[in-house]
Amino acid sequence: MTVTDEKTWPDAAQWTGKIYSDGWRPSEGGVQPVLEPATGERLAEVGVAAPADVARAGTLAARAQRDWAEAAPQERAQVLLRTAQALRDNAGAVREWIVRESGGVPAKGDYEIAAGLSQLAQAAGLASLPLGEILSPSAPAETSYAWRVPLGVVGVVNPWNAPLLFAMRALAPALVLGNAVLLKPDPLTPVSGGVVVARLFEEAGLPQGLLHVLPGGPGTGEAVVADPHVAMVVFTGSTEAGRAVARAAGDRLKRVALELGGKNSIVVLDDADIDSAAAAGAMSSFGYQGQACVAAGRHLVHADVVAPYTEALIRQAAALRVGDPREEGVALGPVISEHQAARIERIVDESVAAGARVLAGGRRDGLFYPPTVLDRVERTMPAFTEEIFGPVAPLVAFRSDKEAVEIANDTAYGLTAAVHSRSMPRAAAVAEQLRTGMVHLNDVSAKDAANAPFGGMGASGNGSRIGGTANLEQFTQWRWMTTPGSD
């Protein structure tokens, strides 16, 4: 049985060729196929939301949000908990969609499901937190207090690389805090990042009109950002696209949360456990074909240990089988598209032409790009300067902790990093000098947690954070009220 069989969840007869907007309905923008990157097979067909669909969704969402904001916080939290149960009940089908639609191995699907469950549970807990405070009065006997209120309608423009996780990371806190949501999944993953999400919330009993799933390309995203009912936009994607979203939102005085690209470093000091550091480095660069904003795009290794680290990293790369992610023993599936494969190929080839050396991998077979290790990487090469978004580990040697910090900070990005050392004080001292929003000691760079304020600095974002109590700041706004004292 395949995921396209109508007997599997979610029922294809219900949503094929449609969008989710106050129920499943035909779209004004026609339909698009959903293709499997590993085989090219046509998996399904979804509706494409035109600007008219977005406008209708915005109107309905604004109307439904008013009643939702008045619902008891515990009632909103229960919807999230029921959504989590629906995800558990349908985990096998959801995993299959993630594997076939995004090209990730089953373990990647399991990770997204587990992380999505964590996001739902963490967000449900927000309903029990205090949302206001009593202020000092400015006049005798006056009562002065402030509390947080929903923004209204939140637009979410979702990426293709972790579609279920990123959808839940934005939707769960936005909804539990009383907002409605317009979700635009990426056209490469409209099922696992859109249809699946709609069906989970539908099964959980989320009232109609609060969630609209609007697949489409840039035009659909532009309509979501521009819609007058949308008060805030959550965008996850490239820095270039993020700047365009920020300009459009800024012109309309809308709040925007941007989680953008990264050029993240694994820093390996001379006293590190080399095998452990290489295992973390391999996972950070090669996991899900390196297609993550938090992937390691640089391996900065002390010159005294660069040889054993390189050997260990090559062993890690050689042990990773590339192929159809549904096959037993495959560790790396295809990259998401020909465009992405060509980009990786260009960055590696241009760096090799400039003097870098391929120690492992380096040649693709269609969309299958093997784990690749490069040394002799200079700071002027594309492999050093550009976000690769592929399974490539560029090696750069350094001779002092100060030099390691300087090399790591030689980028406009500032998302995440990892530092490896047997001395925690030394590792922490290096980590504190890195201009990143997140840093992990003796661990991978690609790390996430539902209760952590996730986000970056510089070209990796606009200072916004999503996760844990940071969601209160993102998805609500303050209201202040005073009442005069009685005579």
C-alpha positions in Angstrom: 0.0 0.0 0.0 1.4 3.4 -0.9 0.6 6.9 0.6 -1.4 7.7 -2.5 -3.9 4.9 -1.8 -7.2 6.4 -0.9 -7.5 3.9 2.0 -4.5 5.5 3.8 -4.5 8.5 6.0 -5.2 11.3 5.2 -8.0 10.3 2.9 -7.0 11.4 -0.6 -10.6 11.6 -1.8 -11.2 14.4 0.7 -8.3 16.8 -0.2 -7.0 15.9 -3.7 -6.8 19.1 -5.8 -8.2 21.2 -3.0 -7.1 23.8 -0.4 -8.2 23.8 3.2 -10.1 27.0 3.9 -13.3 26.7 6.0 -13.3 23.1 4.9 -11.8 21.4 1.8 -12.7 23.3 -1.3 -11.5 23.8 -4.9 -9.0 26.7 -5.4 -9.0 29.6 -7.8 -5.3 28.9 -8.7 -5.8 25.4 -10.1 -3.8 22.4 -9.0 -0.2 21.2 -8.9 1.3 17.7 -8.7 3.3 16.5 -5.7 6.4 14.6 -6.9 8.7 12.2 -5.1 12.3 13.4 -5.4 13.8 9.9 -5.1 11.9 8.4 -8.0 10.1 11.3 -9.8 6.8 9.5 -9.1 3.6 11.6 -9.0 2.3 11.1 -5.4 -0.7 13.4 -5.3 -2.3 16.6 -6.5 -3.1 19.6 -4.3 -4.9 22.9 -4.9 -2.9 26.1 -5.5 -4.2 29.2 -3.7 -4.6 32.3 -5.8 -4.7 35.8 -4.3 -8.5 35.6 -4.3 -8.3 32.4 -2.1 -6.0 34.2 0.3 -8.3 37.2 0.5 -11.3 35.0 1.3 -9.2 33.1 3.9 -8.1 36.3 5.6 -11.7 37.5 5.9 -12.9 34.2 7.3 -9.9 33.9 9.7 -10.5 37.4 11.1 -14.1 36.6 11.7 -13.4 33.2 13.4 -10.6 34.6 15.5 -12.8 36.9 17.5 -14.7 34.0 19.0 -11.6 31.9 19.4 -9.9 34.7 21.4 -12.9 34.6 23.8 -12.6 30.8 24.4 -11.1 29.7 27.7 -7.3 29.2 27.4 -7.8 25.6 28.6 -10.2 24.9 25.8 -7.6 26.1 23.3 -4.9 24.0 25.0 -7.2 20.9 24.7 -7.4 21.3 20.9 -3.6 21.2 20.8 -3.4 18.1 23.0 -6.0 16.3 20.8 -4.0 17.3 17.8 -1.0 15.6 19.4 -3.0 12.5 19.9 -4.1 12.6 16.3 -0.5 12.8 15.2 0.4 9.8 17.4 -2.5 7.8 16.0 -1.4 8.5 12.4 2.4 8.6 12.9 3.0 5.8 10.4 1.2 7.6 7.5 2.7 11.0 8.4 6.2 9.4 8.4 5.6 7.9 5.0 4.6 11.3 3.6 7.7 13.0 5.0 9.9 10.3 3.6 8.5 10.3 0.1 7.7 14.0 -0.3 10.9 15.5 1.3 13.4 12.7 0.6 14.3 12.2 4.2 15.0 8.8 5.7 12.4 7.3 8.1 14.5 8.5 11.1 14.1 12.1 9.8 10.3 11.5 9.7 10.4 10.1 13.2 12.3 13.2 14.4 9.8 15.6 12.8 6.9 13.8 14.5 8.6 13.7 17.9 9.6 17.4 17.6 6.1 18.3 16.4 4.6 16.5 19.5 7.0 18.5 21.7 5.9 21.7 20.1 2.2 20.9 20.7 2.8 20.0 24.3 5.0 23.0 25.0 2.5 25.4 23.4 -0.4 23.9 25.3 1.4 24.8 28.5 1.4 28.5 27.5 -2.4 28.5 28.2 -1.7 28.2 32.0 0.9 31.0 32.2 0.0 34.4 33.5 -0.5 36.8 30.6 -0.6 40.1 32.6 0.6 42.1 35.5 -0.5 44.7 38.0 1.3 48.0 37.5 2.1 50.8 40.0 -0.8 53.3 39.9 -0.1 56.8 38.7 -2.8 58.4 40.8 -4.3 57.7 44.3 -6.5 54.6 44.4 -6.1 54.0 40.6 -5.9 50.5 39.3 -3.4 50.0 36.5 -2.8 46.7 34.8 -1.5 45.3 31.5 -2.1 42.0 29.8 -1.3 40.3 26.5 -3.9 39.9 23.8 -3.8 38.0 20.5 -2.5 39.7 17.4 -5.4 38.4 15.3 -4.4 36.6 12.2 -0.9 35.2 11.8 0.5 34.4 8.3 3.0 31.4 8.3 5.2 30.9 5.2 6.6 27.4 5.7 9.8 25.8 4.2 10.2 22.4 2.6 13.1 21.0 4.7 11.2 20.3 7.9 7.6 21.0 6.9 5.7 19.3 9.7 8.0 20.6 12.5 8.1 24.2 11.3 4.4 24.3 10.8 3.7 23.1 14.4 6.4 25.4 15.8 4.4 28.4 14.5 0.8 27.1 14.5 0.7 25.6 18.0 1.7 28.8 20.0 -0.2 31.1 17.6 -3.4 29.2 18.0 -3.2 28.5 21.7 -2.7 32.2 22.4 -5.9 33.1 20.5 -4.9 33.8 17.0 -6.1 32.4 13.6 -3.5 31.2 11.0 -3.0 31.4 7.3 -0.5 28.7 6.5 1.3 28.7 3.1 3.3 25.4 2.8 6.1 25.2 0.3 5.1 23.9 -3.1 7.6 21.1 -2.8 6.1 19.7 0.4 2.4 20.7 0.4 1.1 17.5 1.9 3.5 16.9 4.9 3.6 20.6 5.5 0.0 21.5 4.8 -2.6 18.8 4.1 -1.4 16.6 7.0 -1.4 19.6 9.3 -4.9 20.6 8.3 -6.2 17.0 8.8 -4.6 16.7 12.3 -6.2 19.9 13.5 -9.5 19.0 11.8 -9.5 15.7 13.6 -8.8 17.5 16.9 -11.9 19.6 16.5 -10.3 23.0 15.8 -13.2 25.3 14.9 -13.7 26.1 11.2 -12.1 29.2 9.9 -9.2 29.4 12.3 -6.7 27.5 10.1 -6.4 27.9 6.3 -3.8 25.9 4.4 -3.0 27.7 1.1 -0.3 25.9 -1.0 1.4 27.9 -3.7 4.5 29.7 -4.9 5.9 33.2 -4.3 2.7 34.8 -5.5 0.7 33.0 -2.8 3.2 34.0 -0.2 3.1 37.6 -1.3 -0.7 37.6 -1.0 -0.5 36.2 2.6 2.0 38.9 3.6 0.0 41.7 2.0 -3.4 40.6 3.3 -4.9 43.4 5.4 -6.2 40.9 8.0 -2.7 39.4 8.7 -1.1 41.2 11.6 2.1 39.1 11.7 4.2 37.0 9.4 6.3 34.0 10.4 8.8 33.2 7.6 11.4 30.4 7.5 13.6 30.3 4.5 16.5 31.9 2.7 18.0 35.2 3.7 17.3 36.7 0.3 13.6 35.8 0.5 13.4 36.9 4.1 14.6 40.3 3.2 11.8 40.6 0.6 9.2 39.4 3.2 10.6 41.9 5.7 10.3 44.8 3.2 6.7 43.9 2.3 5.7 43.5 6.0 7.5 46.6 7.0 5.7 48.7 4.4 2.5 47.5 6.0 3.7 48.0 9.6 3.3 44.3 10.4 5.3 42.3 12.9 7.5 39.7 11.2 9.6 36.8 12.6 12.4 35.7 10.4 14.3 32.4 10.7 16.8 32.5 7.9 20.0 30.9 6.7 23.2 30.0 8.4 26.9 29.4 7.8 27.4 27.5 11.0 30.7 26.3 12.4 31.8 23.2 14.3 34.9 24.3 16.2 37.2 21.5 17.3 39.9 22.5 19.8 43.1 20.6 20.2 42.0 18.8 23.4 38.7 17.5 21.9 37.6 13.9 21.8 38.2 13.5 18.1 35.9 10.6 17.4 33.1 12.2 19.2 33.7 15.5 17.5 33.8 13.9 14.1 30.6 12.0 14.7 28.9 15.2 15.7 30.4 17.0 12.7 29.2 14.3 10.3 25.7 14.4 11.7 25.6 18.2 11.6 26.8 18.4 7.9 25.3 15.2 6.4 22.0 14.7 8.3 19.0 15.1 5.9 21.5 15.7 3.1 22.7 18.9 4.9 19.4 20.6 4.1 18.9 22.5 7.3 19.6 26.1 8.4 21.4 24.7 11.4 23.6 22.3 9.5 27.4 22.7 9.9 28.8 24.6 6.9 32.3 24.8 8.3 34.6 22.5 10.3 37.2 24.6 12.0 39.8 22.2 13.4 43.0 23.0 15.4 46.0 22.3 13.2 47.4 19.8 15.7 44.4 17.5 15.4 43.2 18.3 11.8 44.7 15.1 10.4 43.0 12.6 12.8 39.8 14.6 12.7 39.8 14.5 8.9 40.4 10.8 8.8 37.5 10.2 11.3 35.2 12.4 9.3 36.0 10.6 6.0 35.2 7.3 7.8 31.9 8.7 8.9 31.1 9.8 5.3 32.1 6.4 3.9 29.7 4.6 6.2 26.7 6.6 5.0 24.8 4.8 2.2 23.0 7.1 -0.3 19.8 6.0 -2.1 16.0 5.8 -2.0 15.2 6.6 1.6 12.6 3.8 1.8 15.3 1.2 1.3 16.8 -0.6 4.2 20.1 0.9 5.4 20.0 4.1 3.4 21.3 7.1 5.5 21.0 9.9 2.9 18.2 10.3 0.4 18.0 12.7 -2.5 18.3 16.4 -2.2 14.9 18.1 -2.8 15.2 19.3 -6.4 17.4 19.7 -9.4 17.9 23.3 -8.6 19.3 22.4 -5.2 21.5 19.7 -6.6 22.9 22.1 -9.2 23.6 24.7 -6.5 25.6 22.2 -4.3 27.5 21.0 -7.4 28.4 24.6 -8.4 29.7 25.5 -4.9 31.9 22.4 -4.7 33.2 22.6 -8.3 34.0 26.3 -8.0 35.8 25.7 -4.7 37.8 22.8 -6.2 38.7 25.0 -9.2 40.1 27.5 -6.7 42.3 25.0 -5.0 40.1 23.0 -2.5 40.5 19.2 -2.5 37.8 16.5 -2.5 38.6 13.8 0.1 35.2 12.1 -0.1 32.2 12.3 -2.4 32.0 15.3 -4.6 30.1 13.8 -7.6 26.3 13.5 -7.7 24.0 11.0 -9.4 21.0 13.0 -10.4 19.5 14.3 -7.1 21.7 12.0 -5.0 24.7 13.9 -3.7 27.1 11.8 -1.5 28.5 13.1 1.8 31.5 15.2 0.7 34.6 16.2 2.6 36.7 19.2 1.3 40.0 20.3 2.7 42.4 23.1 1.6 39.4 25.4 1.8 40.3 29.1 1.8 38.2 31.9 3.1 37.6 33.3 -0.4 36.0 30.1 -1.7 32.3 29.5 -2.2 32.4 26.5 0.2 33.5 28.9 2.9 31.4 31.9 2.2 28.0 30.5 0.9 25.4 28.5 2.6 25.6 25.2 0.8 22.4 23.5 2.0 23.9 20.1 1.0 25.9 17.3 2.5 29.3 19.0 2.3 31.9 19.5 5.1 34.5 22.1 4.3 37.6 21.8 6.6 39.6 24.9 7.7 42.6 24.7 10.1 43.4 27.2 12.9 46.2 27.5 15.4 44.7 29.3 18.4 41.3 29.8 20.1 41.4 33.4 19.1 41.9 32.6 15.5 39.1 30.0 15.6 36.7 32.7 16.9 37.8 35.1 14.2 37.3 32.6 11.4 33.9 31.4 12.8 32.7 35.0 13.0 33.8 35.8 9.4 30.3 35.6 8.0 27.2 37.8 7.9 25.2 34.8 9.3 24.8 34.1 13.0 22.5 31.2 13.6 24.2 28.4 15.5 27.6 26.8 16.3 29.2 23.9 18.2 32.4 23.9 20.2 34.3 20.7 21.1 36.8 20.4 23.9 37.4 18.2 27.0 37.5 21.5 29.0 34.1 22.9 29.5 35.4 26.3 30.8 37.6 26.6 27.6 34.8 25.6 25.3 32.4 28.0 27.0 34.9 30.8 26.7 35.2 30.2 22.9 31.4 29.8 22.6 30.7 33.1 24.4 32.7 35.0 21.7 30.8 33.6 18.8 28.2 35.9 17.2 25.4 33.3 17.0 21.9 33.1 18.5 22.6 29.5 19.7 25.7 27.5 20.5 26.2 23.9 21.8 29.2 22.4 23.6 30.4 18.9 22.6 27.3 18.4 20.5 25.9 18.9 17.0 25.2 22.3 15.6 21.8 21.1 14.3 19.9 21.1 17.6 16.4 22.2 18.4 14.1 22.1 21.5 10.5 23.2 21.9 11.2 25.1 25.1 14.2 27.0 23.8 14.2 30.5 22.2 15.2 29.5 18.6 16.7 32.1 16.3 19.8 33.8 15.0 21.7 37.1 14.7 22.8 39.1 11.6 21.7 37.6 8.3 20.2 34.6 10.1 17.1 36.5 11.3 15.7 39.8 12.6 16.3 39.1 16.3 12.9 37.3 16.7 12.8 34.1 18.7 10.3 31.2 18.6 10.0 28.6 21.3 9.1 28.3 25.0 8.0 31.5 26.7 9.5 33.6 23.8 6.3 32.7 22.0 4.4 35.0 24.4 6.3 37.9 23.0 6.0 36.8 19.4 2.3 36.0 19.2 0.6 38.5 21.5 0.7 42.2 22.1 0.3 44.3 25.3 -2.8 46.2 26.3 -2.8 48.6 29.2 -5.8 49.7 31.1 -6.4 52.0 34.1 -9.5 52.5 36.2 -9.9 55.5 38.6 -10.2 54.9 42.3 -13.6 55.4 44.0 -14.2 58.7 45.8 
